[in-house]
């Protein structure tokens, strides 16, 4: 399992009620990437995880 897949699997098991705290932590975590890159990574994963729900809301 790649590091990316491992990270996604961890995020997938986070209860929805704790997701805001996790996202805030990830956005504040500094690993040498700028804020736009960090936001892009987090938002991309959330979009993938909740794609069906977003599609239903768009109808």
N, C-alpha and C positions, 0 to 999 in steps of 0.2 A: 504494500500500500504506500503510495506516495505521501509526502508531507501535506500536500494540498488536499488529497482525499481524506487523510487522517483529520485535518483541521475541519473539513466539511462534516465529517461524521460526528465530531464533538459538537459543532454548532447545531446539527440536526437533533441532538438529544436534549438541548436546552429547552426547558418549558417556556411557552410563549409569554407567560407573565414575567419572566426574567430577561427576555430578549432585549428590552430597552437598556438595562444595566450592562449587558454584555456588549451591545453596540457602542455604548458610551465608553466603556473600557477600551475596546478595540480602536476607537477613533482617537483616544488619548494616549494610546500606547505608541511609543516612538521607537521605530526600528530603522531609522534612516530614510523613511519614505515621506514624501510630502503629503499634506492633508488630502489633496485631490486623489492621489493614488489609494490612500487608505479608505476614503469614502467610496471610491469606485469598487474596491474589493468587497467591502461590506454590503453595499447596495446590490451588487451583482449576485451575491449569494442569497440575499433576502428575496430578490426577484425570482431566482430559480426555485427557492423553497416554496414560495407562495404564489407561483405563476397561475395555478388553476384558480385560486381565490381571486386574484386580480382580473383574470379573464371573465369570471362570473360577475364580478362587480361592474365590469365594463359593458355588460349586456344590457 
